[in-house]
């Protein structure tokens, strides 16, 4: 029986495309929300999850940092997808007939300048492919959607403008999650360790907590902060570092980190798939 990989969105979504390109032996499974994606893997309905974590234009994807630390799932890989957005409409529509465009808020953000140039009124929807399906059902020549060319094909829409994205390097980074942890396996190539932690409420705690990475020569690829538990006083930090957490230098850095922080949690160790 083929293994499955869950993604948020409808058939034709960029996450669907990422699943197909990542591993053709896995069967993609569409889910309505990110919570459903996580729950499906946690409850063994699906084997893996394809989760967008950040975009080169629009930044990080909301909700993911909230879900990952508490899910118990492990990051086992990363995947980069170059995103190409198309403006599409129903039969009989044109750039002149459109007045409204629907899409996911991230896609609208990535196409902000193009939308403004075309004088369209952007309306946020649950996802890109879902927007394409919706306008095909509404069948109104004044309403268009921004989605992938695959979505236009699936929902029998015509592409009115290709490459709607504002910049030429629109890339989304995805993480592949699993119930199984691969940290004990030998990884053939450059690795990334992803972790989260909270700093203790003492002066200069963050500065001191991160000092171990510098003194031990550990390259930090990403450091992001976000609020947890609905409080401005509770801040959690998300970190990507270069290397495997079992390397001596990283062990020493994490030991120093633990002196000034709490709830240090390794979310995964996996192969790096892109030059940084």
ABEGO torsion letter per residue (X at the ends): XBBBBBBBEBBGBAAAAAAAAABAABBBBBBABAAAAAAAAAAGABABBBBBABBAAAEBBBGAAAAAAAAGBBBABBBBBBBBBBBBBBBGBBAAABABBBBBAAAAAAAAAAAAAAGBBBBBBABAAAAAAAAAAAGBAABBBBBBAAAAAAAGBBBABBGABABABBBBBBBBBBABBAAABBBBEBBBBBBBBBBBBBBGAAAAAAAAAAAAGBBBABBBBBBBGGBAABBBBBBBBBEBAABAAAAAAAAAAAAABBGBBBAEBBBBABBX
